[in-house]
Amino acid sequence: MLNKIVLLAIFIPGLLSSCKEDKEVFTAEHKEGMILIPSGTLHMGGDNAQADQNEYPKHDVEIKSFWMDETEVTNAQFKAFVDATSYVTVAERPIDWEEMKKQLPPDTPKPADSLLAPGALVFSPTTGPVPLDNPQLWWQWTLGADWKHPLGPESNIENIMDHPVVHIAWEDADAYCKWAGKRLPTEAEWEWAARGGKENVIYPWGDNELSEAKANFYQGVFPFENTEKDGFAGTAPVKSFDPNGYGLYDMAGNVWEWCQDWYDVSYYSKSQAEKANNAGPEKAFNPLMPYQEEKVIRGGSFLCNEDYCSGYRNARRMGSTIDTGLNHTGFRCVKDVK
């Protein structure tokens, strides 16, 4: 997952060298925009040949019942939080070099102050085919981009208040959840909820073919040709596509969603991975990003397709640094059952 630190490599040469299906029919119970997710046993991990190594081995996790937002947090909802608290998101703050360099290789030179001004990464299509192992080719550091200005300072959210909020760093999502009396889901809770009561299925709707009618994702050839067959080039209004078996919307596509857990690529192979209501590892571990602290993101976004990331699969897991929010990163909240 590209982040602010990876971005600096552009300017600093050499910096980067499943669940058991319920036998009864599930009836969604709603409460203030949330749905009660039943308890059960999640058979967690990869479901098909697309699965990455970090999705194995499959393992069982006992899940307690919890409430989950039926949609991703929208611009309107996040605005209510900001209006009530005067909260300033990470993307709206100048970059703290002293904090950032803690996550960089020793002796990394400080970039120009102009690059440390408030801003965020915005997707920028390429003009043709490019190697898909270099995200720097389609992400552009944009000064003035933030949740209120998702495409840069000249953009706004006036006509997209029902779209998911984006440019959200992990601490922004965590702050909203606490204000709302909720929390972020654990990775296990998220996957259990995404599966919608179906066992070992690839997508939230089942194993049947992925199509533009199912979710908001990238049709065409990434990252330069988006046919927009689903009707959207970027985010879509929440509830634009059918919900899963639990009544949850956009568990596949639209925006990546933050989870509570630290991201450890090898966590599934560790014995503690089978703890009930698993809260994840005690610290992050990603050998590709050895100096950085990453949290789990789930669900994919409008930029995922079968050739690049397949993030809308139930088991697909990735990590992103906690200070990073892009214009395809958002979240939803959960709440414990009292």
Secondary structure, DSSP 8 states (H G I E B T S, - for coil): ---HHHHHTTTSTTS---B---SS-----EETTEEEE--EEEEES--STT--GGG-S-EEEEE--EEEESS--BHHHHHHHHHHH----GGGS---HHHHGGGS-TT-----GGGGSSEEEEE---SS---TT-GGGTEEEEET-BTTBTTSTT---TT-TTSB--S--HHHHHHHHHHTT-B---HHHHHHHHHTT-SS-SBTTBSS---TTT-B---EETTTEE--TTS-SS---TTSS---TTS---SSBSSEEEEEEE-BTTGGGSGGGGSTT----SS-B-TTSTT--EEEEES--TT-BTTTB-TTSTT-EEEEETT--BTTEE---EEE--
